[in-house]
């Protein structure tokens, strides 16, 4: 049963490896053939292929929902599929994506909970002694995905926003300070402004051939430079200013102007301290990470939403508007080699992997043809090592795909009166958003809100109705009752406030629920499995009842999520319990009778 040697171009089929049809019973056939080296190889090849082809992928991001500003369904979908083990390669990525979308939806406390383990892992394990980003982060001996340096900096910045948005400026200061780690600059005198991964790979190979290892070049061939993360310096400056650390605030404001002189007017507006509200406004989607080069071993970031110099037009009430320059362009940041890891510089490793695989294949075939199990298995071992090496050389193209393309920072001085705040990227009507419900803070410190604009690809598209309505349709816990009769949404009304004694009095004054107490109403909510607090939802705000969920926790006013939920009418609630359905029917009948009486 010799093996027919392959042709010169090494073309052969599985049939060349199979023994003839068994002349004996199947059990006897298997007993004899299990010792055949060729049969052993056939059994091991599927395992070899599976080991080299298995890659876990993150839960797909619903980009269509993001384009509509529907961060609710996007964030909950990713959150519900997050991995739990810190040693899982997806652990940090899942929390980056969920945290960014949760903050965009107006839930800073929930976003903070999601970000915390990622922030701690990056802060304690992700920084080298020279304050540059470590090339690898391990947990329990397992190498995990941690993102490019720019993704890590943005994550720390976002974590700082969650604290600033909840009034904890000291924690916001610490987080923004940690986002200002040093950068690895591999440029030499005479180099252009930036160099790409392919050039770094070429230099790495030159050093390797000169007797140095790849790692030695990546660990010693750079100069550690201070961060140019303007957005991080600005948040740090504002945080210090709110904490009364004026000297430190001034130093950080100076860094901002030094890095981008065009932001001088913005910094001057902050230096005066004549603001009580800070809006951090983002738009678009950051670049996409793609693989290229030999064996797809290198990566680069391809633009999804184009960069331009368009400012953000801001108008409060009827006052004249003002345009603000963008503070951060994520496209530019991602293109800079200093903000990228060097882990994909593995062309040499890839080439070695291919040679090992091909050599192992020849050894395996020769051993099998000669009936030598030892030679064949040794060849398989070389093939496996080579395949795994080549597979490892293929670049990891996972990335935090929900990061914005640009960020603006706006200081405002609001009054106690709720005035519409209109935001729009210049020349992009589709991005238009009118915020309501945001008034001057009462504790003497400034307040911060993160706002993510609707990011449609066509700038002339019509924004969603809720984005431009400029009104609050539903009574909610933050802005209170709207005009008109008050009745719970689950019973056919427009109120999604918590079932307290104060809201029950409003219902009674409107002529509704006269035969119910506050506890009775709470029981109706319980029958619908509707939760009142984040603590009742495992520390994370679930989808709101206005969007088909089971939560009464409302997003903060002055956020996109707030306007998305409360800025336009929603479909009526559909009860799942008999008691709620019966009460809703009774209240509907009472309303009809009241209308008939009024007509008379």
C-alpha angles and dihedrals in degrees: 000000000000122000116248107237114245119254122259093272090050094242113155138140136228087255088069088062098045121096119233121275110293113261089197137053116300093247093053090044092054091045091056099038097047087079092053110109091215091053091048090052091051089054093049100044096074089052090050092051093045093052093052097042103044113106126158113228128201123250108279115260114233097231092177089061091049090051088058094046091248097145092154099073092036096053096043092049093053093040093054090053099046116130115243103207115090089210091061113107090229096054099097096035093053091053095045091056096042094046095051093050094043092054089047088055092056102257107119095164092055091044090051092054091051095047098046101083092043092049092050093048093049093043096049102032106021103066127078126216090264088054093249120129115275115243093227135028117201131193119190089344094306122119110231136191111262105167132242117302091259090053090050092049091050091048091053089047091051090048088054090052091056089058095043090049090055093046098256100129094165092061090043088055092051094048094048090048090055089052089063097075120150121269130229109239114193095176119125128206107286095025119131118253093277137015126206133230093260092059091047090051090051091051090047091055091048090055091046093053088050089062100270125114127243090246093053091057093048091046099045109018096084142071117233109233133184116264121267091202096137093181091056092051091049094052089046091051094049092046092052090046091054090049092052093249093134099164093052090044090053092051091053093046087053091053090053093054092043091055095042117014090187088071091064095105091049092050091048089055090054095044092061090060089219095136134087100184133051121196117198103196125188134184139186132009123288123240125296121242114234135175125235142157129051111354087351087279096146130064138204136172118251120204118251099171113030124241122239139152096255112144129217115256112216126187127176115202113312095331120115115273130242133208122230128198119237116258098202136030107192092193090062092044093052093050093056110095089215089067094050132079120243095223095109094060093104108119091128092050090050093051091049089049093054092049092050092049094050092045091049092050092055092047091049094051093047092049093048092048091052093046092244110145091184094056093043094049091046088053091050089052091054090047091051093049091047094047092050091047093050091044090051089053092060107099121251105240097187112124142162094272096183098065114119126247095230142008132209127191119208129188114207135178106213129187131220089265117093104239127174114258111206119202127184136158105237112261092012113098092173090068094058114130130174113202123204135181098045117122136159115301116249102212098070095249125101120260126222131209129186112216125187114196124219105269111206118167093230110067092202094055119119113256119236114277093247091055095062104024093097092206140097111234100180131056105241140175095261106046098024128217123357121220117285137034117340122229131150115264091232088061097047102278138108101250123108097168121129116274098256130147089258094055091044089056089054090052092050092048088054090054095252134124091008092156094049133083126209090261090051090054091048088053090055089053089048091054088055090049091238116161126215104196137040088238088063089056100055091269096301127095109240126209111305120248089244088066097042098275135119103244133101093188106120127212118246118274114253093044134105091244091056093055093041091058102035105024099080138024118277131205115275119272117262112217119220098193127068095230094055092045090051094048092046090052092049092050091048090052091048090052092051092049090049091052091050090050092050091051090056 
